[in-house]
Amino acid sequence: MNLEELISRGVELRKENEKNLEDNPKYISWMKNVNVFFQSSLSDSVLKKDFKNAYFFRNSNPKRQLEEVLSILCIENSKEQKEANNMKKIFISHSSKDRDIVLKFIDFLSSAFDIKKADVFCTSLNGSIEVGDEFIGKIKKEVTNSSVVIFLITKNFLESKFSLAEMGAAWALNQKIFPVLYTDTNYKDLGDTPLASLQMTKINDVNSMSGLASSITKLGLSDPSNMLEFKDTWKKYWAM
């Protein structure tokens, strides 16, 4: 049972306003599901402590317990919605040695799809990782919170442990993945990496890049009207 369902059923139980709430099978089942959610899905230690305190009111004051737990669930739901609103559209995985290439690629995305730089997570963008952030934890969070992951595959990428770790994280999280081969790589360079089984996009092939553009548009990340000038925009950046 997800968070919204737990809140909805809790509100229904509140409306019933039964005197012997602790004997209500619906209430007992609800509390079991809430307990499972808090133990498995909640990372906030303060809310976990609050829940533990509220949970022990179940024998002495079930109505108070219901209100306390509902309040905590609503706080968690509010936090999740705020995080969803802050979700990046695109995570770009790249080698730190390819900063100039990736910044050019981000400019291209902005021009071709009208995607704001604020909607792109990339470690080469100023402010993507703030001072004091734990690098690996931040990367995992941003991969999870992105709509799609684009791998900008260069020779440096394939030699980078961090890039390969990002690739593994996106793969494990079942994210929508779009591998883009730069001009210094080809299909054979992928070897036995997980990417070898995916359809590749070649950055210097306009037809291949048009396929990427179509996918981005279908995902709702770009207005379909942007496709009209896509090939002209591609030529400005990648025609060799």
C-alpha positions in Angstrom: 0.0 0.0 0.0 1.5 3.4 -1.0 1.5 6.6 0.9 -1.5 8.2 -0.7 -3.6 5.0 -0.1 -2.6 5.0 3.6 -3.6 8.6 4.0 -6.9 8.0 2.2 -7.8 5.0 4.4 -6.8 6.8 7.5 -9.1 9.6 6.7 -12.0 7.1 6.1 -11.3 5.6 9.5 -11.4 9.0 11.1 -14.8 9.6 9.6 -16.2 6.4 11.0 -15.5 7.7 14.5 -16.0 4.4 16.2 -15.7 4.2 20.0 -14.0 0.8 20.0 -11.5 1.8 17.2 -8.9 -0.6 18.6 -11.2 -3.6 17.8 -11.9 -2.5 14.2 -10.3 -4.9 11.8 -9.9 -2.1 9.2 -8.0 -0.1 11.8 -5.8 -3.0 12.8 -5.0 -3.8 9.2 -4.3 -0.1 8.5 -1.8 0.2 11.3 0.0 -3.0 10.2 0.4 -1.5 6.7 1.5 1.9 8.1 4.1 0.1 10.2 5.4 -1.8 7.2 5.6 1.5 5.2 7.5 3.3 8.0 10.0 0.5 8.5 10.7 0.0 4.8 10.2 3.3 3.1 10.8 6.1 5.5 14.4 7.5 5.8 13.7 10.6 7.9 14.9 9.6 11.4 12.8 12.3 13.2 9.6 11.2 11.6 10.4 7.5 12.4 10.9 8.5 16.0 7.5 10.4 16.0 5.9 7.4 14.4 7.3 5.0 17.0 5.9 7.3 19.8 2.5 7.4 18.1 2.4 3.7 17.5 2.6 3.0 21.2 -0.7 4.9 21.8 -2.6 2.1 20.1 -3.7 0.4 23.3 -4.3 3.4 25.5 -5.6 6.0 23.1 -6.3 4.7 19.5 -8.0 7.9 18.4 -5.0 9.9 19.3 -2.8 7.4 17.6 -4.8 7.7 14.4 -4.5 11.5 14.4 -0.8 11.4 15.2 0.0 8.8 12.5 -2.1 10.6 9.9 -0.3 13.8 10.7 3.1 12.1 10.2 1.9 10.5 6.9 0.8 13.9 5.6 4.1 15.5 6.5 5.9 12.7 4.6 3.6 13.1 1.6 4.3 16.8 1.5 8.0 16.2 1.5 7.7 13.7 -1.4 5.6 16.1 -3.5 8.2 18.9 -2.9 10.9 16.5 -4.1 8.9 15.6 -7.1 8.4 19.2 -8.0 12.2 19.7 -7.8 12.8 16.7 -10.1 15.3 17.2 -12.9 14.2 16.3 -16.4 17.5 14.9 -17.6 20.5 13.4 -15.9 23.7 13.5 -18.1 26.3 11.0 -17.2 29.8 11.8 -18.5 33.5 11.8 -17.8 34.8 14.8 -15.9 37.5 15.0 -18.6 34.8 15.8 -21.2 33.5 19.0 -19.6 33.7 21.1 -22.8 31.9 18.4 -24.7 29.1 18.0 -22.2 28.5 21.7 -21.9 28.2 21.9 -25.6 25.7 19.0 -25.5 23.7 20.8 -22.8 23.6 24.0 -25.0 22.4 21.8 -27.8 19.6 20.3 -25.6 18.6 23.9 -24.6 18.5 25.1 -28.2 16.9 22.0 -29.8 14.3 21.2 -27.1 13.9 24.4 -25.1 15.1 22.5 -22.0 16.3 24.9 -19.3 19.7 24.2 -17.8 18.1 24.2 -14.4 16.2 21.0 -15.5 19.5 19.2 -16.3 21.7 17.5 -13.7 25.3 17.3 -14.7 28.4 17.4 -12.5 30.1 19.8 -14.9 27.4 22.4 -14.4 28.2 24.9 -11.7 26.0 24.2 -8.6 25.0 20.7 -9.6 26.9 19.4 -6.6 27.2 21.9 -3.7 30.1 22.2 -1.4 29.7 19.6 1.4 27.5 17.2 -0.6 28.5 13.6 -0.4 29.4 12.8 -4.0 28.1 9.2 -4.4 24.9 9.8 -2.4 24.1 12.9 -4.4 24.7 11.1 -7.7 22.4 8.2 -6.7 19.7 10.7 -5.6 19.8 12.7 -8.8 19.7 9.6 -11.0 16.6 8.4 -9.1 14.9 11.9 -9.4 15.5 12.3 -13.1 13.0 11.5 -15.8 15.7 10.2 -18.2 19.4 9.4 -18.1 21.6 10.2 -21.1 25.1 8.6 -21.2 27.5 10.8 -23.2 29.8 8.0 -24.2 33.4 8.9 -25.1 36.6 7.0 -24.6 37.1 8.9 -21.3 33.6 7.8 -20.2 34.4 4.1 -20.8 37.6 4.5 -18.7 35.9 6.4 -15.8 34.9 4.4 -12.7 32.4 7.0 -11.7 30.8 7.1 -15.1 30.4 3.3 -15.0 29.0 3.5 -11.5 26.4 6.0 -12.7 25.6 3.6 -15.5 25.1 0.7 -13.1 22.8 2.9 -10.8 20.6 3.9 -13.7 20.4 0.3 -14.9 19.5 -1.0 -11.5 16.9 1.7 -10.9 15.3 0.8 -14.3 15.5 4.4 -15.5 14.9 5.4 -19.1 18.3 5.3 -20.6 19.6 6.9 -23.8 23.2 6.2 -24.7 24.8 8.7 -27.0 28.0 7.8 -28.8 30.4 10.6 -29.3 32.6 10.9 -32.4 35.6 9.1 -30.8 33.7 5.9 -30.0 31.9 3.2 -31.9 29.8 0.1 -31.1 32.8 -2.2 -30.7 34.1 0.0 -27.8 31.2 -0.9 -25.7 32.5 -4.5 -25.3 30.6 -6.4 -22.7 29.1 -3.4 -20.9 25.3 -3.4 -20.3 25.1 -0.7 -22.9 26.1 -3.1 -25.7 22.5 -4.5 -25.6 20.9 -1.1 -26.0 20.1 0.8 -29.1 22.7 3.5 -29.6 22.4 7.1 -30.7 25.3 8.5 -32.8 25.8 12.2 -32.1 27.2 12.9 -35.6 24.3 11.1 -37.4 21.3 13.3 -37.8 18.8 10.4 -38.4 20.0 8.7 -35.3 19.7 11.9 -33.2 16.3 12.5 -34.7 15.3 9.2 -33.0 16.5 10.6 -29.7 14.6 13.8 -30.3 11.4 11.8 -31.0 11.8 9.8 -27.7 12.4 13.0 -25.7 9.3 14.5 -27.2 7.1 11.4 -26.6 8.2 11.5 -22.9 6.8 15.1 -22.7 10.1 16.7 -22.1 9.9 18.9 -25.2 7.1 20.4 -27.3 6.4 18.6 -30.6 6.9 21.9 -32.5 10.6 21.8 -31.6 10.9 18.9 -34.0 10.3 21.2 -37.0 13.7 22.9 -36.7 15.6 20.0 -35.0 17.8 19.1 -38.0 18.8 22.7 -38.5 19.7 22.9 -34.9 21.7 19.6 -35.0 23.7 20.9 -38.0 24.8 24.0 -36.0 26.3 21.8 -33.3 27.3 18.4 -34.8 27.6 18.5 -38.5 31.2 17.5 -39.3 
